[in-house]
Structures are given as C-alpha cells and as structure tokens.
Amino acid sequence: MSSVPTINAAERERLLSAYPDVFHRSFMQRWGLLLISAAVFVYLAFCFAFFNVIPTFVNGNWDRAAIYVQDWYSWRAQPRLRFQNDQVVPQWTSRRQYPEGADINWLKPNADGSRYTVTFGSDGDRMEVTPSRVDVYIGGKLYPVTITRDRASLPADAPAQMQQDDNKVIVYYGFAGQAEIRTSQVYVQRRFLGWANFFFDTQSLFWGRSLPEVVGLMFSGERLDPNQSNASLALDNFLNNASWQHGDILSKLMQTLVMAFVGTLFGTLVAFPLAFIAARNITRSRAANWGTKRLFDFLRSIDMLIWALFFTRAFGPGPLPGIAAIFFTDTGALGKVYAEALENIDDKQREGVRSVGAAPVAVQRYGVIPQVLPVFISQSLYFWESNTRSATVIGAVGAGGIGLKLLESMKTNSDWDKVAYMVLLILLVVFAFDNLSNALRSRVMGKKGH
C-alpha cells in the first residue's frame, strides 16, 4: 500500500514563510468570485423586476409580431368589397398588385356584380359576399353572417376562427389571410408566399411573364417597344418599378456607402496630424497634449446619431449631415487610437534616425510612421466597415441614404416586404465590406495567408 507523504513542522514553517501569498490568501481571493457572482445575480433580478421583463414577455402582442414576420416573406392583396346600391364594388389599396380588369382566380364576381366569391384555400375555405349577408365557409361548413344597418352579427354556432368585435365580425383563415365583415364593406387580406411584382409592376409590358419568357425576350424576339431593345426596356422597367422603387433604393444604398467612405476618409486625414500633437512622446508640450486629447474626448463622447440630428437641422436632409456626423465622431475616436499607438512605439528606431542628423520631420517620417502606419490603416479600415452600418442608422433621422428610405417603409406599417428587401441589401453590403476590410487589414498587417 502507498502512503501519503508528510512534511515535518520545520519544513512546513519554511514553506509558510517562503510563500505567504499561497497559504494565506486574502478574503477577496477566497470569496471574491462567489461574491461577484451573487452580486450579478441580485443585479439581474433587480433589473427583471424594475423593468417588468417577465410581465412584458407574457403580455406581449405575439400574434401581431407573427403577422409582421409573415409580412417579411409574403405579400398581402387587400381589396375592400364595398356595398353600393345593392352591388359589391371592389376597391384596392394604393399598392395594387393587379392591373385594371385582371382576372383574379381567388376573387370572382357573379354575372350582375351583386355577389363576390373570395377563396382562401383548396379545402373549401371561402366567403360568398353580398350587401346583406356573407356566407363564410370554414372547412367546407357554412357559417352565415347577417349584415344590418348597424351591425354584422356572428352565427350562434360560430367556431373560434370567427370573432365578434363590436359591430364587426373578424374571420381568420390562418396564413391564407383574414377578413373583417363590416356594415358597409368587407375588408379582405389575402396572403401569398413571396414578393409580389418584385421585378416588374403592373404597368410593365413584362408583367405576368415567366422568367424564361422574359430572358428569351431580352435576347431574341420582336421588340415590345420599337424605340428601345427589350433588354434596355426590361432594365428600365425594373429600376422604375413603381411598387418596389429599385432605382431609388439602390441610389440611396450607394449614397449610404459614399457617406461612410467620405466621412471615414476625412476623419482619418484630420485625426492623423492631430494624433502627433496629442502623443506625449512626440510633442513635448503638456498643454498641447491635454488640449488635443480633450478635443478627441469631446468629438467622440457625442454619439454619431446626435451629431447627425444637429447637422440635419443645420444643413437640411441629405448626405452632407451624415458625412459630417461620421467625420466628427471618427476624428475623435481615430485620434485617440492613433495617439495611443504613437505613445507605444519603439523609441530606438526614432533615435537611430535622429543620430544621423535627420531633420525633425524626417525623424517622424522614417522613425515613427513605418511603425504605426499598419495600425493606422487597419483601424481606419475597421471604422470604414463599421460606419457602413452606422450610416444606415443615422440616415433614418434625415441624414440621407437608405436609412431614410427604410424608415419611410416601416412607417406605412404595410410595406414590411420592402423593409425585408432593404435589410437584405444592407446585410449583403456589410458582409461584402467586412470581407474586403478583413482582407485589406490582413495584407497591411503582413498576414497574407489569412
């Protein structure tokens, strides 16, 4: 059997005196981690209670959130079937997805226009709409809704998909859509997967044609417009799509990229010389060091969004306020980073250049800049990448770019598919610029294999 090794009293005292920090740990060393964990737990519990996190989640409008998510990847046709002179007259929203007089397979009138059939699925879900009564079919079973001057009324045996809301009846058909039956009209929302008329609007000569047919017309076939080729016409119709406004959105996206690039470039050019004044080992003036660093603190302590609001009031909406906001913020942030890099250089190189009798400017040029230039370029590239995202946010407050277009679509509360489109464009651009910036930084830092 193996025995446990022991030490005598003298050896024990020697170890205690030689390594007191190991055997006599302080209170915080022994219990610090546990106390910090307990403090964090108490703080999070306080935050949950103070901000009503759990009740907010429980009482959240998750049904409405689900509808918003569906609007990102689907589209809704929203006709209003109005009751006029014992007739049912369809009226459409401003973002109409069908041309005038189109044959719509899910919305069919009868011969005299006194009845419309709205189909919500292949399993018998439909509605027969007349000015005095709406026959609702759910799973093939009939539930008649009577309409009077003051009220639309549920039938006695109505299922859970039908609800009475004051003087109107709401019918839910799941993803396929819903309808609000009122005293003067039936407001229909019919949902479909995909983005309606994404390539061409209803005024285009290419509308309703399949993709192979459009491609075929672009490269061969008779001209649809005798004044231009089919390829030119297709591009023009795509960019000037009245529903999706591709040309305007792409123009605003380019404006956002220009804002980020120009703002970062100006910030870099101004921060570069100021950093030499702020660095204590370069400029031997405490007043100049202190003043320049406080300028950097002032510029970067005010958030870019606040600068954007300020310049928007000064110059009006457009890209100029966005460029100015990025320029001011980046001048402060890059100046601080540059100055810290300068203060951590190896003075041996600078002393070596100075020892051969070089002028002060030459000392900085050959003894300092080669050490810090890769860091400067790397940081500027990182800020350029970051500002591509930030320019979208500040654009929403009037500083131009795609952010303003994004906010306009969100305010309508009905163009969430267009919001998804712009978000996707922003993600693709940020992804591309992230990879480009990483590749450039790797080359600048001498890591070509990464």
N, C-alpha and C positions, 0 to 999 in steps of 0.2 A: 504494500500500500504506500502511496505517495503522501508525504507530509507537507503541511502548509509552512512555507518559510517564515521565520520570525526574525525580528531585529531586537537587539538589546537596548536598554534605556539610553546609553550614551549615544548610540547611532541615531536613535530617534530624536534626541535633543539636537544633534548636529544637523539633521535634515530640517527640523523646525526652524533653527536659526539661519540656515543657509537659504531656505526657500519659504520665507514667511507668507508671500503672496499666494502660494499654492495651498497652504494648510490653514491660513487664517483669512478667508475671503470676507469681503465687506457684506453688509446687509443687502445692498443692491445687487451685488454679484450673485448672491444666493437666491434672492427672491425677486429680482428686477423683472425677469421675463414673465413670471406669473402675475406680478402687479400690473405690468403694461398690458398683458392680455386681458386682465379683469377690467382695467380702465377702458380699453377699446370696446369691450362687450357692453359696459354700462353706457358708454357714449352712444353706441349704435342703438341700444334700447331706448335711450332718451330721444334720439332722432326719430325713431319709428313712432314713438308716442307723440312727440311735438308736431311732426308733420303729418300725422294721421295716415301713415303709409298703408297700413292694413285696411282700414275702412275705405281708403281711396281705391285700392285694388278691388275690394269686394263690391263697391258701389259704382265701379267704372262702367261706362257705356260700351261694353264689349261687342254688342250687336252692331252698334254704329261703327266701331273700329273694324269689324269684319267686313262691313259694306265698303269702307274706304279701301281696305286691302284688295277686295274684289275689283274695285274700280281701277286699280293699277294694271291689271292684266286682262280686263274685259271692257266692253262698252255697252252703254245703255241707249236704246231707242226710246224716246219719251213723248209719244203723242198724247194730246188731250182730246178726248172724244166729247165734244161739246154738244149740248142739246139745244137745237134751234129750230123752232117751227115744226116740231114733231119729227125732226131729222137728226141724225148723228153726223156731226161735221168734224173731221179730224184736223187738228192744228198742231204744228210742230215747234220745237224749241229752235233757237237761233242756230244751233249747231246741228243742222239737219243732215242725216246720214243717207237720205234717199232723194233722188231728183223728183221734180214735179211730175205727177202722173205715173210714178213707178208701180209696178205690180209687186206688192209685198206679200209673200206667201203666208205670213203669220197674222196679217191684218187684212181681212176680206170684208167688203160691204155686200149687202144683198142688192137686188136689182134697183129698188127705189131709194136706197140710201137710208132707210129707217132702222136698219139693224147692221151692226158690225160684229164680226167674229174675231176674237183675239185668241190665238193659240199659244199656249205656254209650254207645250211638250207633246211627246208622242203617246203618252199614256192616258189621253183623254182630258188633260188639264186645259181648260179653255173658258172663255166668257162670251156669252151672247148679250150684246149691249143694245138696249133700246131706251128711249127717253123716260119710260115709266117703270122699267124693270130690267134687272141684269141677272141673267141666269149664269151662275157660277158652277163650273164643273171641276171637282177635285177627285182624282182617281176614277173618273167616269161617273161619279154620283152628282146629281143636281141639287144645288142649294140656291133657291131664288131669293134675290134681294129686291124688295119693293122700294120704289122711289116716289116720294110725295113732294109737295112744295117746300116742306120744312125739314125733311129727314129722309135718309136712306137707312133701312132697317134690316137687321140680321134675321134670318130664319130661326126658328126655335131649335132646330137640330144642327146648328152650325158647328163645324169642327174647330179645333184650336187654330187652324190656319186663317180663320176669319175672325176679325175683332171689330167690335163697335167702338168708335172713337168719337164721342159726342154725336153729331148729326151725320157722320160719315162712316162708311164701312171700309176696312182695310183687309185685303186678301193677299196672303203671302204664298208664293209658289217656289220658295227656295231660291237657288241660284238663277232659275229662269226669269225671275222678276217678281213684281208685285203690282197691285192696282189699288187706287183709292176711289171708291164709289161715292160721289157727292150728289147733291141735289141738282146741280146744273151741268155736271160733266163727270167723266171717268178719266182719271189721270193714270196712264199706263206707263210702267217702266219695264221694258223687255230687255233682258241681258243676254249677251253673246260673248264667247271667248274671242280674244284677240283685240286689235285696234282697228276700228272702222276707218276706211278710206285713208289709210296711212300714206299710201303712195300718191293717189290721185283723188281729188274731190269730185263731187257730182257734176261739176261744170266741165270737167276734162273729157276729151274725146277718148281717153284711155280708160275711163271709169267702167268698172264691171268686167273688164277683160282679164283673163288669167295671165299669170306671169309668163308662161311660154309664148302666149299670143303677143304680149307686149314686147318681149325680146325679139320675136320674129318681125314685128312691125318696125322696130328700131333699126334693124339691119337689112331688111328687104321689104318688098311690098309697096303698094301705092301710097303716096303721101296723104295723110289725113288733113294737113293744112298745106295748100300749094305754095305758101310763102316761106316755109322752112322745112327742114328734114324732120322725119319722125323722131330721131334721136334728140335733136335740139328741142322739139316740141315736148317730148317726154321729160327732159331735164327742166324745162321752163315750167311745165305743169307741176312737177314735183316740188321745186323750190317755192312756187307761188301757190301751193296748196292752201286754200282758204281755211280749212279746218285745222291743219297742223302747223302751218306757217314755218316750214322747214328753213326757208331762206332767212327769215328774220331770226330764228333760233340759232342757226349756225353763225350768223353775223354777230349776234350777242355773245356766243361762245368764243369767237375769235377776239371780240372786244375784251372779254374776261382774261384771256391769255395775254393780250397786249398789256392790260393793266398790271398783271402780275410781273411780266418781264420788265417793263419800263420802270415800275416802282422799285423793284429789287435792284435793277441796274443803277438807278440814281442813288438809292440808299448805299450801295456798295461804293460808288465813286466818292460820295461825301464822307462816309464813315472811314474810308482808308486813310486820308491825311489826318483826320481828327484823332484817330487812334494813336498816331505817333505823338501827338500833343498830350494825350491822356496817359500814355505809358510813362511811369516814373523813371525807368532806366534809360529812356530815350530823351525826354525833355526834362531838364533839371530845374523845373520851376513848380513848386508845390501849388502855387495859385493857379497856374495853367492846368496842371493835372486835375486839381479839385474842380475847377470850373467846367472843364470839358466832360469829366465824368458825371457831374451833376446835370449837364445838358443831356447826356445819354440817358440818365435816370428819368428825366422829365419826358423825353420823347417816347421812351418805351413803357413808362408807367401808365400812360393814357392809352387805353385799348384802341386797336385799329378801327373798331366799329364806332367809337366816339369821335375819332378823327374824321371818319367818313361822314358822320352826321354834321360835323362842324363845316367841312368843306362843301358838302351838298348845299347847306344854307348860304355859303359864300359864293359858290360858282354855279349853283343850279344842278339838276340831274345830268348825268353823263359820266364818261370815263375819267375825266380830269379829277374829280373828287376822289375816286378810287385810287388813281395813281398817286395823288398827294398823300392819302392816308397810308398807303403801303410804304411810300418813301419816308415819311416821318417816323413811323414805327420801326422800320428796318434800319434807319440811320442810328437810332438809339440802341437797338438790340445788337446789330453787327458791330457798332463802335465799341460796345462793352466786350464782346467776344474777341475782336481784333486786339484791343488794348491788353487783355489778359494774355493772349498769345504772345504779344511783344514782350510783356514783362517776364515771360518764362523762357526766353531764348537763351542760347549758349553764348555768353559774352566772349568766349575765346575767339570765335570767328571774327567778331567785330574788332577785337583788339589786334588780331592779325592784320586786318585791312588797314587799321589806323597806324600800325607800326611801320608801314612802308611809306607813310607821309600822305595818305589819301585825304581828300577834302571831306568835310562832314557829310555832304550829300552822297559822295561815293562810298563812305563808310556804311551809310544806311542801305545804299543800293546793293552793295556786294557782300556786306557783313550781316545784314538783318533780313532783307527781303527774301533771299533764297531760302531762309529757314522757315519763314511764316507764310510765304505765298501759297503753298499747297493747302495749308489750313484755311487761309482766307478764301481761296477758290472753293474749297469743299463746303465751308459754311454758307457762302453765297449761293451755291447750287442747292443746298438744303433749304434755304429760305425761299428760293425761287419755287421749288417744288411745293413748299408749304403755302406760299402765297397764291398758288393756283387754286387751292381750296378756299383760302380766306377771301379771295376776290369774289367768289360766289356769294358769300355771306354778306359782305359789305355792299354788293350790288343790290341786295334786297331792300336797302334803306335809301335807294336812289342814286347810288354811285355807279350806275350803268352795268352793262354786262348781262350775263344770263341769269344772275340772281334776281334782277328786277322782273324778268320775264317769268321766272319760276314763281315769284310771289304773286304776280297777276293771275296765273293759272290756279294757284291754291285759293285765292280769294273767291273765285267763282264757285268753289265747292262742287263743281261738276266736271272739271277737266283733269281728274286725277290720272287718267291715262297719259295726258300730255305731261303732267308732272313726272310720271314714271319715265317717260321718254327723255326728258331733260336730265333727270337724275342719272339715268343710264349713260348719257353722253358725258356728264361730268365725271362719272366713275371711270369711263374708258380713257378720258383725257388725263385724269390724275394717275391712273395706272401706267399710261404711256410715259408721262413726265417723271414718275417715280423711277421707272426702269432707266430712262435716259439719264436722270440725275445721278443715280447709283453708278451707272457705267462711267460717266464723266468723273465722278469723285474717285472711283477706283483707279482710273488712269492717272488722275492728278496726284493721288497718294502713292502711286507706284505699285498698285496691286492689279496688274493687267490680267492675271489669271482668275480673278474673282468675278 
